[in-house]
Amino acid sequence: MEGVTFEALTAKVLDEVLDAVVEIDRCLFDLHGSNFSDHVWEKDQFKRGLPRKWELSCIAKNADGKVVGFWIGSQRTKDSVHTHRVGTHPDFGRKGIGRGMFELHQEYVKETAATHLTLIVADTNAMAIGFYEGLEFERLASDDLANFASDLAGAEVGEDTMVLAGNKYRVMRRALAKEAS
Ligand SMILES: CC(C)(COP(=O)(O)OP(=O)(O)OC[C@H]1O[C@@H](n2cnc3c(N)ncnc32)[C@H](O)[C@@H]1OP(=O)(O)O)[C@@H](O)C(=O)NCCC(=O)NCCS
């Protein structure tokens, strides 16, 4: 999309754009409900410190400097970076903003030792699942899913879905091609 820019979401940048990201989050929750999330992320949740979060997250701005998307990631294990939340403002959907944020996020991931990316998505969120599949994320099943869920309190794992607090999710994973050093 013309004029869209992507930039790091550091703790300092978050302070400047906090109202805008919470507004997008609320808007997406109003539109998509539990497909998107089981609750709106308020300011505290966006601000929550997680390993390497401020080196792995980014936002998108349109030509007017308005925030139109966010990608929140952190280092989950030594080998993996986890995406916690992704959103594109509904007025700007399907214009390449999600993909652009992913590309920047991936650049940041290269600075870590991670060999793969993970995320959790509501099993009914066909829109996001289509998006993630387009980015080459694959659904985890069987032992891989059980291993992923082993440190998630209260997760009940089936063959290829996971139930958390009564909601059904799938876990998706994307391997990273590590360049030979
Ligand atoms: C999922 C989401 C982040 C995608 O962002 P976006 O900026 O619209 O995505 P892009 O325009 O970069 O799409 C890139 C590709 O993803 C795929 N894609 C995007 N939206 C899709 C949809 N609704 N259905 C199927 N495929 C889709 C397409 O392959 C698309 O490429 P194309 O438009 O050239 O066909 C956005 O729709 C969103 O914010 N959804 C609500 C919030 C949410 O569910 N977040 C994820 C759970 S945390």
Ligand as a Chemical Component Dictionary entry (heavy atoms), coordinates in Angstrom:
data_LIG
# 
_chem_comp.id                   LIG 
_chem_comp.type                 NON-POLYMER 
_chem_comp.pdbx_formal_charge   0 
_chem_comp.three_letter_code    LIG 
# 
loop_
_chem_comp_atom.comp_id 
_chem_comp_atom.atom_id 
_chem_comp_atom.alt_atom_id 
_chem_comp_atom.type_symbol 
_chem_comp_atom.charge 
_chem_comp_atom.model_Cartn_x 
_chem_comp_atom.model_Cartn_y 
_chem_comp_atom.model_Cartn_z 
_chem_comp_atom.pdbx_ordinal 
LIG C1  C1  C 0 -5.084 -11.341 9.816  1  
LIG C2  C2  C 0 -4.712 -9.892  9.496  2  
LIG C3  C3  C 0 -3.642 -9.438  10.488 3  
LIG C4  C4  C 0 -4.156 -9.826  8.068  4  
LIG O1  O1  O 0 -3.653 -8.524  7.859  5  
LIG P1  P1  P 0 -3.742 -7.789  6.426  6  
LIG O2  O2  O 0 -2.977 -6.519  6.553  7  
LIG O3  O3  O 0 -5.148 -7.694  6.002  8  
LIG O4  O4  O 0 -2.967 -8.861  5.541  9  
LIG P2  P2  P 0 -2.283 -8.660  4.100  10 
LIG O5  O5  O 0 -3.034 -7.647  3.315  11 
LIG O6  O6  O 0 -0.830 -8.438  4.297  12 
LIG O7  O7  O 0 -2.517 -10.111 3.483  13 
LIG C5  C5  C 0 -1.449 -10.878 3.025  14 
LIG C6  C6  C 0 -1.997 -12.195 2.506  15 
LIG O8  O8  O 0 -2.603 -12.948 3.580  16 
LIG C7  C7  C 0 -3.709 -13.680 3.042  17 
LIG N1  N1  N 0 -4.954 -13.166 3.648  18 
LIG C8  C8  C 0 -5.143 -11.970 4.253  19 
LIG N2  N2  N 0 -6.416 -11.857 4.670  20 
LIG C9  C9  C 0 -7.018 -13.005 4.296  21 
LIG C10 C10 C 0 -8.355 -13.487 4.425  22 
LIG N3  N3  N 0 -9.312 -12.748 4.994  23 
LIG N4  N4  N 0 -8.651 -14.698 3.929  24 
LIG C11 C11 C 0 -7.708 -15.445 3.320  25 
LIG N5  N5  N 0 -6.422 -15.032 3.139  26 
LIG C12 C12 C 0 -6.100 -13.842 3.648  27 
LIG C13 C13 C 0 -3.724 -13.437 1.555  28 
LIG O9  O9  O 0 -2.877 -14.398 0.940  29 
LIG C14 C14 C 0 -3.077 -12.059 1.469  30 
LIG O10 O10 O 0 -2.505 -11.790 0.219  31 
LIG P3  P3  P 0 -3.449 -11.208 -0.971 32 
LIG O11 O11 O 0 -4.274 -10.096 -0.413 33 
LIG O12 O12 O 0 -2.418 -10.768 -1.972 34 
LIG O13 O13 O 0 -4.260 -12.365 -1.435 35 
LIG C15 C15 C 0 -5.936 -8.930  9.563  36 
LIG O14 O14 O 0 -6.949 -9.465  8.757  37 
LIG C16 C16 C 0 -6.497 -8.737  10.956 38 
LIG O15 O15 O 0 -6.079 -7.821  11.665 39 
LIG N6  N6  N 0 -7.480 -9.584  11.368 40 
LIG C17 C17 C 0 -8.168 -9.423  12.633 41 
LIG C18 C18 C 0 -7.249 -9.650  13.798 42 
LIG C19 C19 C 0 -6.793 -11.086 13.890 43 
LIG O16 O16 O 0 -7.558 -12.024 13.711 44 
LIG N7  N7  N 0 -5.490 -11.259 14.188 45 
LIG C20 C20 C 0 -4.869 -12.568 14.288 46 
LIG C21 C21 C 0 -5.148 -13.228 15.578 47 
LIG S1  S1  S 0 -4.104 -12.639 16.911 48 
# 
loop_
_chem_comp_bond.comp_id 
_chem_comp_bond.atom_id_1 
_chem_comp_bond.atom_id_2 
_chem_comp_bond.value_order 
_chem_comp_bond.pdbx_ordinal 
LIG C1  C2  SING 1  
LIG C2  C3  SING 2  
LIG C2  C4  SING 3  
LIG C2  C15 SING 4  
LIG C4  O1  SING 5  
LIG O1  P1  SING 6  
LIG P1  O2  DOUB 7  
LIG P1  O3  SING 8  
LIG P1  O4  SING 9  
LIG O4  P2  SING 10 
LIG P2  O5  DOUB 11 
LIG P2  O6  SING 12 
LIG P2  O7  SING 13 
LIG O7  C5  SING 14 
LIG C5  C6  SING 15 
LIG C6  O8  SING 16 
LIG C6  C14 SING 17 
LIG O8  C7  SING 18 
LIG C7  N1  SING 19 
LIG C7  C13 SING 20 
LIG N1  C8  SING 21 
LIG N1  C12 SING 22 
LIG C8  N2  DOUB 23 
LIG N2  C9  SING 24 
LIG C9  C10 SING 25 
LIG C9  C12 DOUB 26 
LIG C10 N3  SING 27 
LIG C10 N4  DOUB 28 
LIG N4  C11 SING 29 
LIG C11 N5  DOUB 30 
LIG N5  C12 SING 31 
LIG C13 O9  SING 32 
LIG C13 C14 SING 33 
LIG C14 O10 SING 34 
LIG O10 P3  SING 35 
LIG P3  O11 DOUB 36 
LIG P3  O12 SING 37 
LIG P3  O13 SING 38 
LIG C15 O14 SING 39 
LIG C15 C16 SING 40 
LIG C16 O15 DOUB 41 
LIG C16 N6  SING 42 
LIG N6  C17 SING 43 
LIG C17 C18 SING 44 
LIG C18 C19 SING 45 
LIG C19 O16 DOUB 46 
LIG C19 N7  SING 47 
LIG N7  C20 SING 48 
LIG C20 C21 SING 49 
LIG C21 S1  SING 50 
# 
